[in-house]
Amino acid sequence: VAEIREAIAKLSPREYCELMAELHPLAEDEWDKQMKADAAAGKFDKMNARADADFKAGRCEPLERIFGQEV
């Protein structure tokens, strides 16, 4: 990994952008797989239940009010 880091550090800005364009979809695929696995394992259940309870109790606001603009 250290050798790869050193090689990346030597890339021109254009080469670096090209590399990132190639690697980005791979990272997204891994992220998606991990999120699906975590969801299937129930890792988000407590968070989802709390969000549902907050919404039903009226403790949520429109994003426009929070961010001050249309989203």
mmCIF file as Biopython writes it, N, C-alpha, C and O atoms, coordinates in Angstrom:
data_model
#
loop_
_atom_site.group_PDB
_atom_site.id
_atom_site.type_symbol
_atom_site.label_atom_id
_atom_site.label_alt_id
_atom_site.label_comp_id
_atom_site.label_asym_id
_atom_site.label_entity_id
_atom_site.label_seq_id
_atom_site.pdbx_PDB_ins_code
_atom_site.Cartn_x
_atom_site.Cartn_y
_atom_site.Cartn_z
_atom_site.occupancy
_atom_site.B_iso_or_equiv
_atom_site.auth_seq_id
_atom_site.auth_asym_id
_atom_site.pdbx_PDB_model_num
ATOM 1   N N  . VAL A ? 1  ? 0.830   -1.187 0.000   1.0 0.0 1  A 1 
ATOM 2   C CA . VAL A ? 1  ? 0.000   0.000  0.000   1.0 0.0 1  A 1 
ATOM 3   C C  . VAL A ? 1  ? 0.877   1.254  0.000   1.0 0.0 1  A 1 
ATOM 4   O O  . VAL A ? 1  ? 0.552   2.245  -0.654  1.0 0.0 1  A 1 
ATOM 5   N N  . ALA A ? 2  ? 1.978   1.204  0.730   1.0 0.0 2  A 1 
ATOM 6   C CA . ALA A ? 2  ? 2.871   2.359  0.777   1.0 0.0 2  A 1 
ATOM 7   C C  . ALA A ? 2  ? 3.418   2.681  -0.611  1.0 0.0 2  A 1 
ATOM 8   O O  . ALA A ? 2  ? 3.529   3.849  -0.983  1.0 0.0 2  A 1 
ATOM 9   N N  . GLU A ? 3  ? 3.758   1.644  -1.376  1.0 0.0 3  A 1 
ATOM 10  C CA . GLU A ? 3  ? 4.270   1.861  -2.733  1.0 0.0 3  A 1 
ATOM 11  C C  . GLU A ? 3  ? 3.209   2.502  -3.619  1.0 0.0 3  A 1 
ATOM 12  O O  . GLU A ? 3  ? 3.515   3.371  -4.435  1.0 0.0 3  A 1 
ATOM 13  N N  . ILE A ? 4  ? 1.987   2.078  -3.456  1.0 0.0 4  A 1 
ATOM 14  C CA . ILE A ? 4  ? 0.896   2.659  -4.251  1.0 0.0 4  A 1 
ATOM 15  C C  . ILE A ? 4  ? 0.723   4.126  -3.895  1.0 0.0 4  A 1 
ATOM 16  O O  . ILE A ? 4  ? 0.553   4.967  -4.778  1.0 0.0 4  A 1 
ATOM 17  N N  . ARG A ? 5  ? 0.764   4.437  -2.605  1.0 0.0 5  A 1 
ATOM 18  C CA . ARG A ? 5  ? 0.646   5.841  -2.174  1.0 0.0 5  A 1 
ATOM 19  C C  . ARG A ? 5  ? 1.761   6.691  -2.772  1.0 0.0 5  A 1 
ATOM 20  O O  . ARG A ? 5  ? 1.522   7.804  -3.240  1.0 0.0 5  A 1 
ATOM 21  N N  . GLU A ? 6  ? 2.967   6.165  -2.751  1.0 0.0 6  A 1 
ATOM 22  C CA . GLU A ? 6  ? 4.105   6.899  -3.311  1.0 0.0 6  A 1 
ATOM 23  C C  . GLU A ? 6  ? 3.912   7.131  -4.803  1.0 0.0 6  A 1 
ATOM 24  O O  . GLU A ? 6  ? 4.189   8.221  -5.304  1.0 0.0 6  A 1 
ATOM 25  N N  . ALA A ? 7  ? 3.443   6.118  -5.507  1.0 0.0 7  A 1 
ATOM 26  C CA . ALA A ? 7  ? 3.214   6.254  -6.949  1.0 0.0 7  A 1 
ATOM 27  C C  . ALA A ? 7  ? 2.120   7.275  -7.229  1.0 0.0 7  A 1 
ATOM 28  O O  . ALA A ? 7  ? 2.238   8.072  -8.160  1.0 0.0 7  A 1 
ATOM 29  N N  . ILE A ? 8  ? 1.067   7.258  -6.437  1.0 0.0 8  A 1 
ATOM 30  C CA . ILE A ? 8  ? -0.022  8.225  -6.625  1.0 0.0 8  A 1 
ATOM 31  C C  . ILE A ? 8  ? 0.473   9.638  -6.380  1.0 0.0 8  A 1 
ATOM 32  O O  . ILE A ? 8  ? 0.083   10.565 -7.089  1.0 0.0 8  A 1 
ATOM 33  N N  . ALA A ? 9  ? 1.325   9.808  -5.385  1.0 0.0 9  A 1 
ATOM 34  C CA . ALA A ? 9  ? 1.858   11.136 -5.075  1.0 0.0 9  A 1 
ATOM 35  C C  . ALA A ? 9  ? 2.677   11.707 -6.228  1.0 0.0 9  A 1 
ATOM 36  O O  . ALA A ? 9  ? 2.829   12.924 -6.335  1.0 0.0 9  A 1 
ATOM 37  N N  . LYS A ? 10 ? 3.199   10.853 -7.078  1.0 0.0 10 A 1 
ATOM 38  C CA . LYS A ? 10 ? 4.022   11.293 -8.204  1.0 0.0 10 A 1 
ATOM 39  C C  . LYS A ? 10 ? 3.210   11.586 -9.464  1.0 0.0 10 A 1 
ATOM 40  O O  . LYS A ? 10 ? 3.761   12.068 -10.454 1.0 0.0 10 A 1 
ATOM 41  N N  . LEU A ? 11 ? 1.915   11.301 -9.439  1.0 0.0 11 A 1 
ATOM 42  C CA . LEU A ? 11 ? 1.087   11.531 -10.626 1.0 0.0 11 A 1 
ATOM 43  C C  . LEU A ? 11 ? 0.884   13.015 -10.884 1.0 0.0 11 A 1 
ATOM 44  O O  . LEU A ? 11 ? 0.868   13.829 -9.961  1.0 0.0 11 A 1 
ATOM 45  N N  . SER A ? 12 ? 0.732   13.343 -12.150 1.0 0.0 12 A 1 
ATOM 46  C CA . SER A ? 12 ? 0.359   14.715 -12.502 1.0 0.0 12 A 1 
ATOM 47  C C  . SER A ? 12 ? -1.099  14.916 -12.094 1.0 0.0 12 A 1 
ATOM 48  O O  . SER A ? 12 ? -1.817  13.939 -11.880 1.0 0.0 12 A 1 
ATOM 49  N N  . PRO A ? 13 ? -1.545  16.162 -11.984 1.0 0.0 13 A 1 
ATOM 50  C CA . PRO A ? 13 ? -2.956  16.388 -11.652 1.0 0.0 13 A 1 
ATOM 51  C C  . PRO A ? 13 ? -3.908  15.681 -12.623 1.0 0.0 13 A 1 
ATOM 52  O O  . PRO A ? 13 ? -4.933  15.142 -12.204 1.0 0.0 13 A 1 
ATOM 53  N N  . ARG A ? 14 ? -3.576  15.681 -13.901 1.0 0.0 14 A 1 
ATOM 54  C CA . ARG A ? 14 ? -4.432  15.019 -14.888 1.0 0.0 14 A 1 
ATOM 55  C C  . ARG A ? 14 ? -4.457  13.504 -14.664 1.0 0.0 14 A 1 
ATOM 56  O O  . ARG A ? 14 ? -5.520  12.884 -14.693 1.0 0.0 14 A 1 
ATOM 57  N N  . GLU A ? 15 ? -3.285  12.920 -14.443 1.0 0.0 15 A 1 
ATOM 58  C CA . GLU A ? 15 ? -3.220  11.481 -14.199 1.0 0.0 15 A 1 
ATOM 59  C C  . GLU A ? 15 ? -3.977  11.103 -12.923 1.0 0.0 15 A 1 
ATOM 60  O O  . GLU A ? 15 ? -4.658  10.079 -12.866 1.0 0.0 15 A 1 
ATOM 61  N N  . TYR A ? 16 ? -3.842  11.947 -11.915 1.0 0.0 16 A 1 
ATOM 62  C CA . TYR A ? 16 ? -4.542  11.702 -10.655 1.0 0.0 16 A 1 
ATOM 63  C C  . TYR A ? 16 ? -6.054  11.696 -10.879 1.0 0.0 16 A 1 
ATOM 64  O O  . TYR A ? 16 ? -6.755  10.819 -10.373 1.0 0.0 16 A 1 
ATOM 65  N N  . CYS A ? 17 ? -6.553  12.667 -11.630 1.0 0.0 17 A 1 
ATOM 66  C CA . CYS A ? 17 ? -7.985  12.738 -11.926 1.0 0.0 17 A 1 
ATOM 67  C C  . CYS A ? 17 ? -8.445  11.517 -12.713 1.0 0.0 17 A 1 
ATOM 68  O O  . CYS A ? 17 ? -9.519  10.973 -12.456 1.0 0.0 17 A 1 
ATOM 69  N N  . GLU A ? 18 ? -7.633  11.092 -13.666 1.0 0.0 18 A 1 
ATOM 70  C CA . GLU A ? 18 ? -7.976  9.895  -14.438 1.0 0.0 18 A 1 
ATOM 71  C C  . GLU A ? 18 ? -8.054  8.666  -13.530 1.0 0.0 18 A 1 
ATOM 72  O O  . GLU A ? 18 ? -8.969  7.852  -13.656 1.0 0.0 18 A 1 
ATOM 73  N N  . LEU A ? 19 ? -7.104  8.537  -12.627 1.0 0.0 19 A 1 
ATOM 74  C CA . LEU A ? 19 ? -7.100  7.411  -11.698 1.0 0.0 19 A 1 
ATOM 75  C C  . LEU A ? 19 ? -8.334  7.444  -10.802 1.0 0.0 19 A 1 
ATOM 76  O O  . LEU A ? 19 ? -8.991  6.422  -10.601 1.0 0.0 19 A 1 
ATOM 77  N N  . MET A ? 20 ? -8.642  8.614  -10.269 1.0 0.0 20 A 1 
ATOM 78  C CA . MET A ? 20 ? -9.804  8.729  -9.393  1.0 0.0 20 A 1 
ATOM 79  C C  . MET A ? 20 ? -11.097 8.414  -10.142 1.0 0.0 20 A 1 
ATOM 80  O O  . MET A ? 20 ? -12.016 7.821  -9.578  1.0 0.0 20 A 1 
ATOM 81  N N  . ALA A ? 21 ? -11.166 8.809  -11.403 1.0 0.0 21 A 1 
ATOM 82  C CA . ALA A ? 21 ? -12.352 8.508  -12.208 1.0 0.0 21 A 1 
ATOM 83  C C  . ALA A ? 21 ? -12.519 7.001  -12.388 1.0 0.0 21 A 1 
ATOM 84  O O  . ALA A ? 21 ? -13.641 6.498  -12.459 1.0 0.0 21 A 1 
ATOM 85  N N  . GLU A ? 22 ? -11.413 6.294  -12.458 1.0 0.0 22 A 1 
ATOM 86  C CA . GLU A ? 22 ? -11.471 4.835  -12.585 1.0 0.0 22 A 1 
ATOM 87  C C  . GLU A ? 22 ? -11.821 4.168  -11.252 1.0 0.0 22 A 1 
ATOM 88  O O  . GLU A ? 22 ? -12.572 3.193  -11.223 1.0 0.0 22 A 1 
ATOM 89  N N  . LEU A ? 23 ? -11.284 4.689  -10.162 1.0 0.0 23 A 1 
ATOM 90  C CA . LEU A ? 23 ? -11.472 4.056  -8.860  1.0 0.0 23 A 1 
ATOM 91  C C  . LEU A ? 23 ? -12.804 4.395  -8.202  1.0 0.0 23 A 1 
ATOM 92  O O  . LEU A ? 23 ? -13.332 3.600  -7.424  1.0 0.0 23 A 1 
ATOM 93  N N  . HIS A ? 24 ? -13.344 5.559  -8.506  1.0 0.0 24 A 1 
ATOM 94  C CA . HIS A ? 24 ? -14.575 6.007  -7.843  1.0 0.0 24 A 1 
ATOM 95  C C  . HIS A ? 24 ? -15.724 5.006  -7.978  1.0 0.0 24 A 1 
ATOM 96  O O  . HIS A ? 24 ? -16.364 4.695  -6.974  1.0 0.0 24 A 1 
ATOM 97  N N  . PRO A ? 25 ? -16.011 4.492  -9.170  1.0 0.0 25 A 1 
ATOM 98  C CA . PRO A ? 25 ? -17.104 3.509  -9.270  1.0 0.0 25 A 1 
ATOM 99  C C  . PRO A ? 25 ? -16.853 2.246  -8.444  1.0 0.0 25 A 1 
ATOM 100 O O  . PRO A ? 25 ? -17.793 1.656  -7.912  1.0 0.0 25 A 1 
ATOM 101 N N  . LEU A ? 26 ? -15.608 1.837  -8.337  1.0 0.0 26 A 1 
ATOM 102 C CA . LEU A ? 26 ? -15.292 0.655  -7.529  1.0 0.0 26 A 1 
ATOM 103 C C  . LEU A ? 26 ? -15.585 0.912  -6.058  1.0 0.0 26 A 1 
ATOM 104 O O  . LEU A ? 26 ? -16.137 0.058  -5.364  1.0 0.0 26 A 1 
ATOM 105 N N  . ALA A ? 27 ? -15.210 2.097  -5.591  1.0 0.0 27 A 1 
ATOM 106 C CA . ALA A ? 27 ? -15.470 2.454  -4.199  1.0 0.0 27 A 1 
ATOM 107 C C  . ALA A ? 27 ? -16.968 2.548  -3.944  1.0 0.0 27 A 1 
ATOM 108 O O  . ALA A ? 27 ? -17.445 2.117  -2.894  1.0 0.0 27 A 1 
ATOM 109 N N  . GLU A ? 28 ? -17.712 3.106  -4.892  1.0 0.0 28 A 1 
ATOM 110 C CA . GLU A ? 28 ? -19.162 3.195  -4.741  1.0 0.0 28 A 1 
ATOM 111 C C  . GLU A ? 28 ? -19.779 1.808  -4.654  1.0 0.0 28 A 1 
ATOM 112 O O  . GLU A ? 28 ? -20.665 1.576  -3.830  1.0 0.0 28 A 1 
ATOM 113 N N  . ASP A ? 29 ? -19.324 0.885  -5.490  1.0 0.0 29 A 1 
ATOM 114 C CA . ASP A ? 29 ? -19.852 -0.475 -5.459  1.0 0.0 29 A 1 
ATOM 115 C C  . ASP A ? 29 ? -19.616 -1.118 -4.094  1.0 0.0 29 A 1 
ATOM 116 O O  . ASP A ? 29 ? -20.510 -1.763 -3.547  1.0 0.0 29 A 1 
ATOM 117 N N  . GLU A ? 30 ? -18.418 -0.945 -3.545  1.0 0.0 30 A 1 
ATOM 118 C CA . GLU A ? 30 ? -18.103 -1.513 -2.234  1.0 0.0 30 A 1 
ATOM 119 C C  . GLU A ? 30 ? -18.955 -0.860 -1.149  1.0 0.0 30 A 1 
ATOM 120 O O  . GLU A ? 30 ? -19.440 -1.537 -0.243  1.0 0.0 30 A 1 
ATOM 121 N N  . TRP A ? 31 ? -19.135 0.464  -1.244  1.0 0.0 31 A 1 
ATOM 122 C CA . TRP A ? 31 ? -19.968 1.198  -0.283  1.0 0.0 31 A 1 
ATOM 123 C C  . TRP A ? 31 ? -21.395 0.656  -0.320  1.0 0.0 31 A 1 
ATOM 124 O O  . TRP A ? 31 ? -21.989 0.381  0.722   1.0 0.0 31 A 1 
ATOM 125 N N  . ASP A ? 32 ? -21.937 0.507  -1.522  1.0 0.0 32 A 1 
ATOM 126 C CA . ASP A ? 32 ? -23.303 0.001  -1.669  1.0 0.0 32 A 1 
ATOM 127 C C  . ASP A ? 32 ? -23.442 -1.400 -1.083  1.0 0.0 32 A 1 
ATOM 128 O O  . ASP A ? 32 ? -24.421 -1.694 -0.396  1.0 0.0 32 A 1 
ATOM 129 N N  . LYS A ? 33 ? -22.474 -2.259 -1.350  1.0 0.0 33 A 1 
ATOM 130 C CA . LYS A ? 33 ? -22.515 -3.623 -0.809  1.0 0.0 33 A 1 
ATOM 131 C C  . LYS A ? 33 ? -22.506 -3.603 0.718   1.0 0.0 33 A 1 
ATOM 132 O O  . LYS A ? 33 ? -23.256 -4.340 1.359   1.0 0.0 33 A 1 
ATOM 133 N N  . GLN A ? 34 ? -21.657 -2.758 1.292   1.0 0.0 34 A 1 
ATOM 134 C CA . GLN A ? 34 ? -21.556 -2.693 2.750   1.0 0.0 34 A 1 
ATOM 135 C C  . GLN A ? 34 ? -22.839 -2.143 3.359   1.0 0.0 34 A 1 
ATOM 136 O O  . GLN A ? 34 ? -23.304 -2.645 4.382   1.0 0.0 34 A 1 
ATOM 137 N N  . MET A ? 35 ? -23.416 -1.115 2.740   1.0 0.0 35 A 1 
ATOM 138 C CA . MET A ? 35 ? -24.667 -0.545 3.251   1.0 0.0 35 A 1 
ATOM 139 C C  . MET A ? 35 ? -25.791 -1.577 3.201   1.0 0.0 35 A 1 
ATOM 140 O O  . MET A ? 35 ? -26.570 -1.688 4.148   1.0 0.0 35 A 1 
ATOM 141 N N  . LYS A ? 36 ? -25.880 -2.327 2.113   1.0 0.0 36 A 1 
ATOM 142 C CA . LYS A ? 36 ? -26.912 -3.363 1.998   1.0 0.0 36 A 1 
ATOM 143 C C  . LYS A ? 36 ? -26.712 -4.451 3.051   1.0 0.0 36 A 1 
ATOM 144 O O  . LYS A ? 36 ? -27.676 -4.919 3.658   1.0 0.0 36 A 1 
ATOM 145 N N  . ALA A ? 37 ? -25.474 -4.845 3.263   1.0 0.0 37 A 1 
ATOM 146 C CA . ALA A ? 37 ? -25.183 -5.871 4.268   1.0 0.0 37 A 1 
ATOM 147 C C  . ALA A ? 37 ? -25.520 -5.365 5.669   1.0 0.0 37 A 1 
ATOM 148 O O  . ALA A ? 37 ? -26.095 -6.094 6.476   1.0 0.0 37 A 1 
ATOM 149 N N  . ASP A ? 38 ? -25.161 -4.120 5.953   1.0 0.0 38 A 1 
ATOM 150 C CA . ASP A ? 38 ? -25.467 -3.545 7.266   1.0 0.0 38 A 1 
ATOM 151 C C  . ASP A ? 38 ? -26.973 -3.441 7.483   1.0 0.0 38 A 1 
ATOM 152 O O  . ASP A ? 38 ? -27.464 -3.724 8.575   1.0 0.0 38 A 1 
ATOM 153 N N  . ALA A ? 39 ? -27.704 -3.037 6.451   1.0 0.0 39 A 1 
ATOM 154 C CA . ALA A ? 39 ? -29.161 -2.934 6.562   1.0 0.0 39 A 1 
ATOM 155 C C  . ALA A ? 39 ? -29.775 -4.313 6.792   1.0 0.0 39 A 1 
ATOM 156 O O  . ALA A ? 39 ? -30.662 -4.467 7.632   1.0 0.0 39 A 1 
ATOM 157 N N  . ALA A ? 40 ? -29.310 -5.308 6.052   1.0 0.0 40 A 1 
ATOM 158 C CA . ALA A ? 40 ? -29.832 -6.667 6.207   1.0 0.0 40 A 1 
ATOM 159 C C  . ALA A ? 40 ? -29.528 -7.230 7.596   1.0 0.0 40 A 1 
ATOM 160 O O  . ALA A ? 40 ? -30.289 -8.042 8.121   1.0 0.0 40 A 1 
ATOM 161 N N  . ALA A ? 41 ? -28.420 -6.798 8.181   1.0 0.0 41 A 1 
ATOM 162 C CA . ALA A ? 41 ? -28.030 -7.269 9.512   1.0 0.0 41 A 1 
ATOM 163 C C  . ALA A ? 41 ? -28.744 -6.507 10.624  1.0 0.0 41 A 1 
ATOM 164 O O  . ALA A ? 41 ? -28.561 -6.808 11.803  1.0 0.0 41 A 1 
ATOM 165 N N  . GLY A ? 42 ? -29.561 -5.515 10.248  1.0 0.0 42 A 1 
ATOM 166 C CA . GLY A ? 42 ? -30.318 -4.768 11.246  1.0 0.0 42 A 1 
ATOM 167 C C  . GLY A ? 42 ? -29.560 -3.650 11.926  1.0 0.0 42 A 1 
ATOM 168 O O  . GLY A ? 42 ? -30.006 -3.135 12.952  1.0 0.0 42 A 1 
ATOM 169 N N  . LYS A ? 43 ? -28.427 -3.267 11.377  1.0 0.0 43 A 1 
ATOM 170 C CA . LYS A ? 43 ? -27.607 -2.246 12.023  1.0 0.0 43 A 1 
ATOM 171 C C  . LYS A ? 43 ? -28.255 -0.861 12.033  1.0 0.0 43 A 1 
ATOM 172 O O  . LYS A ? 43 ? -27.838 0.007  12.800  1.0 0.0 43 A 1 
ATOM 173 N N  . PHE A ? 44 ? -29.261 -0.647 11.197  1.0 0.0 44 A 1 
ATOM 174 C CA . PHE A ? 44 ? -29.919 0.659  11.149  1.0 0.0 44 A 1 
ATOM 175 C C  . PHE A ? 44 ? -31.295 0.641  11.810  1.0 0.0 44 A 1 
ATOM 176 O O  . PHE A ? 44 ? -31.990 1.657  11.815  1.0 0.0 44 A 1 
ATOM 177 N N  . ASP A ? 45 ? -31.691 -0.487 12.360  1.0 0.0 45 A 1 
ATOM 178 C CA . ASP A ? 45 ? -33.042 -0.618 12.905  1.0 0.0 45 A 1 
ATOM 179 C C  . ASP A ? 45 ? -33.336 0.389  14.015  1.0 0.0 45 A 1 
ATOM 180 O O  . ASP A ? 45 ? -34.389 1.027  14.002  1.0 0.0 45 A 1 
ATOM 181 N N  . LYS A ? 46 ? -32.421 0.540  14.977  1.0 0.0 46 A 1 
ATOM 182 C CA . LYS A ? 46 ? -32.650 1.486  16.078  1.0 0.0 46 A 1 
ATOM 183 C C  . LYS A ? 46 ? -32.735 2.914  15.559  1.0 0.0 46 A 1 
ATOM 184 O O  . LYS A ? 46 ? -33.592 3.688  15.987  1.0 0.0 46 A 1 
ATOM 185 N N  . MET A ? 47 ? -31.851 3.257  14.643  1.0 0.0 47 A 1 
ATOM 186 C CA . MET A ? 47 ? -31.851 4.606  14.082  1.0 0.0 47 A 1 
ATOM 187 C C  . MET A ? 47 ? -33.149 4.866  13.317  1.0 0.0 47 A 1 
ATOM 188 O O  . MET A ? 47 ? -33.737 5.940  13.438  1.0 0.0 47 A 1 
ATOM 189 N N  . ASN A ? 48 ? -33.592 3.894  12.539  1.0 0.0 48 A 1 
ATOM 190 C CA . ASN A ? 48 ? -34.833 4.050  11.787  1.0 0.0 48 A 1 
ATOM 191 C C  . ASN A ? 48 ? -36.031 4.171  12.716  1.0 0.0 48 A 1 
ATOM 192 O O  . ASN A ? 48 ? -36.922 4.985  12.473  1.0 0.0 48 A 1 
ATOM 193 N N  . ALA A ? 49 ? -36.064 3.375  13.773  1.0 0.0 49 A 1 
ATOM 194 C CA . ALA A ? 49 ? -37.164 3.440  14.731  1.0 0.0 49 A 1 
ATOM 195 C C  . ALA A ? 49 ? -37.204 4.798  15.413  1.0 0.0 49 A 1 
ATOM 196 O O  . ALA A ? 49 ? -38.279 5.361  15.619  1.0 0.0 49 A 1 
ATOM 197 N N  . ARG A ? 50 ? -36.046 5.323  15.761  1.0 0.0 50 A 1 
ATOM 198 C CA . ARG A ? 50 ? -36.005 6.645  16.402  1.0 0.0 50 A 1 
ATOM 199 C C  . ARG A ? 50 ? -36.466 7.722  15.435  1.0 0.0 50 A 1 
ATOM 200 O O  . ARG A ? 50 ? -37.219 8.616  15.821  1.0 0.0 50 A 1 
ATOM 201 N N  . ALA A ? 51 ? -36.028 7.652  14.188  1.0 0.0 51 A 1 
ATOM 202 C CA . ALA A ? 51 ? -36.449 8.636  13.188  1.0 0.0 51 A 1 
ATOM 203 C C  . ALA A ? 51 ? -37.958 8.570  12.978  1.0 0.0 51 A 1 
ATOM 204 O O  . ALA A ? 51 ? -38.616 9.606  12.887  1.0 0.0 51 A 1 
ATOM 205 N N  . ASP A ? 52 ? -38.508 7.366  12.901  1.0 0.0 52 A 1 
ATOM 206 C CA . ASP A ? 52 ? -39.960 7.215  12.749  1.0 0.0 52 A 1 
ATOM 207 C C  . ASP A ? 52 ? -40.697 7.808  13.945  1.0 0.0 52 A 1 
ATOM 208 O O  . ASP A ? 52 ? -41.694 8.510  13.778  1.0 0.0 52 A 1 
ATOM 209 N N  . ALA A ? 53 ? -40.210 7.526  15.146  1.0 0.0 53 A 1 
ATOM 210 C CA . ALA A ? 53 ? -40.845 8.051  16.355  1.0 0.0 53 A 1 
ATOM 211 C C  . ALA A ? 53 ? -40.775 9.572  16.390  1.0 0.0 53 A 1 
ATOM 212 O O  . ALA A ? 53 ? -41.759 10.227 16.735  1.0 0.0 53 A 1 
ATOM 213 N N  . ASP A ? 54 ? -39.634 10.139 16.040  1.0 0.0 54 A 1 
ATOM 214 C CA . ASP A ? 54 ? -39.497 11.595 16.006  1.0 0.0 54 A 1 
ATOM 215 C C  . ASP A ? 54 ? -40.453 12.209 14.997  1.0 0.0 54 A 1 
ATOM 216 O O  . ASP A ? 54 ? -41.069 13.239 15.270  1.0 0.0 54 A 1 
ATOM 217 N N  . PHE A ? 55 ? -40.580 11.587 13.837  1.0 0.0 55 A 1 
ATOM 218 C CA . PHE A ? 55 ? -41.482 12.105 12.810  1.0 0.0 55 A 1 
ATOM 219 C C  . PHE A ? 55 ? -42.926 12.052 13.290  1.0 0.0 55 A 1 
ATOM 220 O O  . PHE A ? 55 ? -43.660 13.033 13.165  1.0 0.0 55 A 1 
ATOM 221 N N  . LYS A ? 56 ? -43.335 10.917 13.834  1.0 0.0 56 A 1 
ATOM 222 C CA . LYS A ? 56 ? -44.714 10.758 14.312  1.0 0.0 56 A 1 
ATOM 223 C C  . LYS A ? 56 ? -45.030 11.696 15.465  1.0 0.0 56 A 1 
ATOM 224 O O  . LYS A ? 56 ? -46.179 12.106 15.631  1.0 0.0 56 A 1 
ATOM 225 N N  . ALA A ? 57 ? -44.021 12.043 16.269  1.0 0.0 57 A 1 
ATOM 226 C CA . ALA A ? 57 ? -44.215 12.946 17.406  1.0 0.0 57 A 1 
ATOM 227 C C  . ALA A ? 57 ? -44.118 14.411 16.994  1.0 0.0 57 A 1 
ATOM 228 O O  . ALA A ? 57 ? -44.249 15.299 17.836  1.0 0.0 57 A 1 
ATOM 229 N N  . GLY A ? 58 ? -43.890 14.672 15.716  1.0 0.0 58 A 1 
ATOM 230 C CA . GLY A ? 58 ? -43.811 16.049 15.238  1.0 0.0 58 A 1 
ATOM 231 C C  . GLY A ? 58 ? -42.506 16.750 15.560  1.0 0.0 58 A 1 
ATOM 232 O O  . GLY A ? 58 ? -42.458 17.979 15.602  1.0 0.0 58 A 1 
ATOM 233 N N  . ARG A ? 59 ? -41.462 15.998 15.786  1.0 0.0 59 A 1 
ATOM 234 C CA . ARG A ? 59 ? -40.164 16.590 16.123  1.0 0.0 59 A 1 
ATOM 235 C C  . ARG A ? 59 ? -39.265 16.774 14.905  1.0 0.0 59 A 1 
ATOM 236 O O  . ARG A ? 59 ? -38.046 16.879 15.044  1.0 0.0 59 A 1 
ATOM 237 N N  . CYS A ? 60 ? -39.849 16.812 13.733  1.0 0.0 60 A 1 
ATOM 238 C CA . CYS A ? 60 ? -39.074 16.987 12.505  1.0 0.0 60 A 1 
ATOM 239 C C  . CYS A ? 60 ? -39.483 18.286 11.826  1.0 0.0 60 A 1 
ATOM 240 O O  . CYS A ? 60 ? -40.610 18.757 11.980  1.0 0.0 60 A 1 
ATOM 241 N N  . GLU A ? 61 ? -38.554 18.855 11.075  1.0 0.0 61 A 1 
ATOM 242 C CA . GLU A ? 61 ? -38.820 20.084 10.336  1.0 0.0 61 A 1 
ATOM 243 C C  . GLU A ? 61 ? -38.482 19.871 8.871   1.0 0.0 61 A 1 
ATOM 244 O O  . GLU A ? 61 ? -37.655 19.024 8.537   1.0 0.0 61 A 1 
ATOM 245 N N  . PRO A ? 62 ? -39.121 20.640 7.997   1.0 0.0 62 A 1 
ATOM 246 C CA . PRO A ? 62 ? -38.762 20.551 6.577   1.0 0.0 62 A 1 
ATOM 247 C C  . PRO A ? 62 ? -37.297 20.946 6.377   1.0 0.0 62 A 1 
ATOM 248 O O  . PRO A ? 62 ? -36.795 21.844 7.052   1.0 0.0 62 A 1 
ATOM 249 N N  . LEU A ? 63 ? -36.630 20.287 5.468   1.0 0.0 63 A 1 
ATOM 250 C CA . LEU A ? 63 ? -35.223 20.598 5.203   1.0 0.0 63 A 1 
ATOM 251 C C  . LEU A ? 63 ? -35.037 22.044 4.778   1.0 0.0 63 A 1 
ATOM 252 O O  . LEU A ? 63 ? -34.009 22.652 5.077   1.0 0.0 63 A 1 
ATOM 253 N N  . GLU A ? 64 ? -36.027 22.604 4.079   1.0 0.0 64 A 1 
ATOM 254 C CA . GLU A ? 64 ? -35.916 23.995 3.645   1.0 0.0 64 A 1 
ATOM 255 C C  . GLU A ? 64 ? -35.747 24.920 4.845   1.0 0.0 64 A 1 
ATOM 256 O O  . GLU A ? 64 ? -34.996 25.894 4.776   1.0 0.0 64 A 1 
ATOM 257 N N  . ARG A ? 65 ? -36.438 24.623 5.942   1.0 0.0 65 A 1 
ATOM 258 C CA . ARG A ? 65 ? -36.336 25.460 7.136   1.0 0.0 65 A 1 
ATOM 259 C C  . ARG A ? 65 ? -34.969 25.282 7.792   1.0 0.0 65 A 1 
ATOM 260 O O  . ARG A ? 65 ? -34.394 26.240 8.308   1.0 0.0 65 A 1 
ATOM 261 N N  . ILE A ? 66 ? -34.462 24.078 7.770   1.0 0.0 66 A 1 
ATOM 262 C CA . ILE A ? 66 ? -33.169 23.807 8.397   1.0 0.0 66 A 1 
ATOM 263 C C  . ILE A ? 66 ? -32.029 24.440 7.606   1.0 0.0 66 A 1 
ATOM 264 O O  . ILE A ? 66 ? -31.132 25.054 8.183   1.0 0.0 66 A 1 
ATOM 265 N N  . PHE A ? 67 ? -32.067 24.289 6.284   1.0 0.0 67 A 1 
ATOM 266 C CA . PHE A ? 67 ? -30.976 24.770 5.446   1.0 0.0 67 A 1 
ATOM 267 C C  . PHE A ? 67 ? -31.223 26.158 4.879   1.0 0.0 67 A 1 
ATOM 268 O O  . PHE A ? 67 ? -30.313 26.761 4.311   1.0 0.0 67 A 1 
ATOM 269 N N  . GLY A ? 68 ? -32.433 26.672 5.022   1.0 0.0 68 A 1 
ATOM 270 C CA . GLY A ? 68 ? -32.732 28.015 4.556   1.0 0.0 68 A 1 
ATOM 271 C C  . GLY A ? 68 ? -32.824 28.150 3.051   1.0 0.0 68 A 1 
ATOM 272 O O  . GLY A ? 68 ? -32.647 29.245 2.517   1.0 0.0 68 A 1 
ATOM 273 N N  . GLN A ? 69 ? -33.096 27.060 2.362   1.0 0.0 69 A 1 
ATOM 274 C CA . GLN A ? 69 ? -33.210 27.114 0.904   1.0 0.0 69 A 1 
ATOM 275 C C  . GLN A ? 69 ? -33.970 25.891 0.423   1.0 0.0 69 A 1 
ATOM 276 O O  . GLN A ? 69 ? -34.218 24.955 1.183   1.0 0.0 69 A 1 
ATOM 277 N N  . GLU A ? 70 ? -34.333 25.914 -0.841  1.0 0.0 70 A 1 
ATOM 278 C CA . GLU A ? 70 ? -34.989 24.753 -1.428  1.0 0.0 70 A 1 
ATOM 279 C C  . GLU A ? 70 ? -33.978 23.625 -1.566  1.0 0.0 70 A 1 
ATOM 280 O O  . GLU A ? 70 ? -32.822 23.857 -1.917  1.0 0.0 70 A 1 
ATOM 281 N N  . VAL A ? 71 ? -34.411 22.429 -1.293  1.0 0.0 71 A 1 
ATOM 282 C CA . VAL A ? 71 ? -33.537 21.266 -1.467  1.0 0.0 71 A 1 
ATOM 283 C C  . VAL A ? 71 ? -34.117 20.336 -2.493  1.0 0.0 71 A 1 
ATOM 284 O O  . VAL A ? 71 ? -33.530 19.294 -2.784  1.0 0.0 71 A 1 
#
